[in-house]
Amino acid sequence: MSADDTALNAPAAFDLLAARDLLGVSLPTADGGLGRTFVEECLLLEETSRTGVPIMAYSTALTAAQSYLRFGDATQRATIVSSLRAGKAESIAFTEPEAGSDLASAQTRAVRTSRGWSITGRKTWISFAHVASHILVLARTDVSGRRHDGLTLLMVPADAPGLDVRPIETMGAHIANDVVLTDVQVPADAVVGQVGEAWRHLGRGLAVERVIIGGMAVGAAQRAIDQLIAHVTGRVQFGRPISSNQAVAHRIADLAADVAVCRSFVYDVADRIDHGEEDHLNAEASMVKLKASEMLKHTALEAVQLMGGYGYGSEWGWSSSSAWPSPRRSTGARTRSSARSSPGASASDTASSRRLHLRRARHATHVLRNRLCAHDERGGGEGGGSQLTAPPIDPTTVSRGMPDASRRDSVSGSFRTPPSAATANAGATPTQATDRESSPFRRA
Ligand SMILES: Cc1cc2nc3c(=O)[nH]c(=O)nc-3n(C[C@H](O)[C@H](O)[C@H](O)COP(=O)(O)OP(=O)(O)OC[C@H]3O[C@@H](n4cnc5c(N)ncnc54)[C@H](O)[C@@H]3O)c2cc1C
């Protein structure tokens, strides 16, 4: 991973969340996952997005995992679950230069050999292939039938000989890649699902993928609002904070309402997925993805506008080249010299980035734990995910950029090993005790 990539995917953040059993929470226990609900997975996605934890590849890996879990064999499922749980990236390679929206035009070929399959072709726009452990490749295994037939999914190790990953230059950070496959050899058991059945396989399970994006969009929009409020309450013009102008406050209230509506929608559909309705939620899940992503776009643009010139500055890190808003500053006085980062990451930059990533990951686990706790106290998924609410906005927390540092080492949220309050608190400092009392496992 290059220095630039750590703004999107920081190994330190992955390690911390993996060590706390927070990755792959919704994956089945039979395959090595934690077997918790998709609502809880969405909480993780929302809070890591909101708090700016750089684990962007996680959502792609989670999406890839759905195909393996639904159609893969036991070995493939266990491999992918363990990869996700350890904080490793997984990639999906469907799109080709001539097959975007029209995926059935895919031309990448997989030809049978005496030992398995030989794959040759070119994939494009493949997210995180440059850091992935495996790539789920859509290939044509039969050219004789209709174009929707004869397509097959194959699990390809990302370091297989003949597989070449080339970054695509974009207006943003390095996410996407061309993946060129030249006579890549995989064994017969690399097929995921049935040979020739990929089209029908891909038609299923899209609800989860769409809601994953919805959860992340809600978190990112909430972050924009948190930061916007921090700015407008501190920014003084004409002798008073600009937030005291109703024209400003009304617009922020509208944004907050939009986020709340989308949040309810995301958790409602997530809850229905948990209740086994996934295959009947194509329309609703598509609406979630559409509305949540449009809401995020609108919220981000409004936030930039309402912050005036400061919204255009790089301090908040809302540009597409920086994955998440920066916590450097809050309001009023500019600290331009300290706010600008150099393009090349020096050793101390890297160390401070790592500290920042860890701090964000700890903060996310802290907030997440509190929301899980609230969720459990309301009876978990019963009654619908719409009961889930984000914590109230605290401009002072936002203005500090990150939460109380004194709490940072006391976050012990773990899905796997719920400590009883009594055991966990033995010998703990007062702060630690408070943190542990609100374990996500404290059930009513
Ligand atoms: C950042 C990024 C990451 C990506 N990650 C992945 C990945 O991990 N794996 C992967 O396989 N792919 C990935 N993609 C590819 C993505 O899935 C495709 O970009 C998408 O499917 C659209 O294909 P296209 O870009 O070829 O657009 P096109 O198919 O050329 O479409 C261009 C425009 O025409 C419109 N259009 C096309 N057909 C019609 C029609 N019949 N009626 C009306 N409008 C139409 C489209 O809606 C679109 O607005 C990624 C793309 C991006 C930008």
The ligand as an ORCA input file, in Angstrom:
! r2SCAN-3c Opt
* xyz 0 1
  C     -14.730      4.410     -8.707
  C     -15.278      3.214     -9.413
  C     -15.131      1.964     -8.867
  C     -15.622      0.846     -9.521
  N     -15.430     -0.387     -8.954
  C     -15.770     -1.480     -9.668
  C     -15.444     -2.781     -9.165
  O     -14.890     -2.931     -8.061
  N     -15.760     -3.851     -9.917
  C     -16.384     -3.740    -11.126
  O     -16.633     -4.762    -11.739
  N     -16.708     -2.521    -11.634
  C     -16.421     -1.394    -10.932
  N     -16.718     -0.145    -11.428
  C     -17.359     -0.043    -12.715
  C     -18.825      0.332    -12.653
  O     -19.573     -0.769    -12.229
  C     -19.197      0.806    -14.051
  O     -18.602      2.078    -14.211
  C     -20.669      0.874    -14.261
  O     -21.175     -0.421    -14.363
  C     -21.035      1.667    -15.512
  O     -20.346      1.199    -16.620
  P     -19.526      2.201    -17.555
  O     -18.636      3.019    -16.717
  O     -18.912      1.396    -18.647
  O     -20.619      3.178    -18.142
  P     -21.523      2.974    -19.446
  O     -22.143      1.624    -19.431
  O     -20.731      3.356    -20.639
  O     -22.641      4.058    -19.184
  C     -22.388      5.454    -19.333
  C     -23.670      6.211    -19.042
  O     -24.699      5.770    -19.941
  C     -25.832      5.358    -19.198
  N     -26.462      4.217    -19.884
  C     -25.870      3.070    -20.296
  N     -26.778      2.278    -20.860
  C     -27.965      2.921    -20.792
  C     -29.300      2.603    -21.186
  N     -29.606      1.430    -21.757
  N     -30.266      3.511    -20.953
  C     -29.983      4.697    -20.357
  N     -28.747      5.049    -19.961
  C     -27.758      4.160    -20.175
  C     -25.294      4.936    -17.838
  O     -26.283      4.995    -16.833
  C     -24.191      5.950    -17.633
  O     -24.725      7.148    -17.110
  C     -16.279      0.991    -10.769
  C     -16.441      2.255    -11.315
  C     -15.955      3.362    -10.653
  C     -16.113      4.720    -11.296
*
